[in-house]
Amino acid sequence: MFLKLGRTLALALLVDGTAAAAVDRRIVGGNAANPGDFPFVVYIDLNKTPWCAGTLLDGSTVLTGLPLRLTTA
């Protein structure tokens, strides 16, 4: 389950250029990142709603800053 999720998240970020965030004027002196600059960073949404971000540790493990439990029916 998590292997599939990790691969899906990684591929979604590499393929979908719309995953890039809008420029935030509150960040001073920062630079915009291009798709693929940080291939270990993943974006997780739940029902097309931004939910959290994480770090891809390997092909089946995503480290997030909040507890994440996925269940299947």
N, C-alpha and C positions, 0 to 999 in steps of 0.2 A: 504494500500500500504506500509506504513512505518513499520507496524507491521510485514508484511511478509518479508520485507527487513532486519529488525533487527534480526528476528529469523533465516533467511538464513545466515546472516553474523556470528552470534554467533555459529550456528551449523557448518559452514564451518571451523571456527577456531578450534573447538573442535575435528572435525573428520579428517581434512586434516593436517597431520604432515608437509607437504611441505610449510605451511604458515610461518614457522620460517625463520627469516632473516639469511643471511650469517654472519659470524663473521666479525665485523668491527674493524680493528686494530686502528682506531682513538679514540676508547673508551678505556680509561686507567683505570684499576682497576674494570671494570664491570664484571658481571657474565651472562652467557647465561641463558635464560629463557626456561623452558620446556613447551610444549603444555599443556594448562590448568592452568598454574601458575597465569595468569591474565585473567580470563574469562570475564571481563568487557571491555577489549580492542578489538576493531574490526578493520579489514583491509578491505578497499574498493578498488576494482579495477573496471576499466571501459574498457570493451572489452579486458580483460586479460592484462591490462596495470596498474601498480601501480598508484593509484590516491590519496588516503589520508587514514588517520586512524581516529578513533573516539572512544568515550567512550559510552558503552551501559548503559543508565540511567535506563531503565526499558524494558519491553517486546516489546515496540513499539517506543522507542525514542533513537536515536543515536546522540550524540553531537560531531560535527566535528569542526575543526579549520578554515574551509572555508565555504562560502555559498554553499549549496548543494540543487539543485532543480531537482527533478525527475518528468518527465512528462510521461504520457501514451498516446498512440494513440487512 
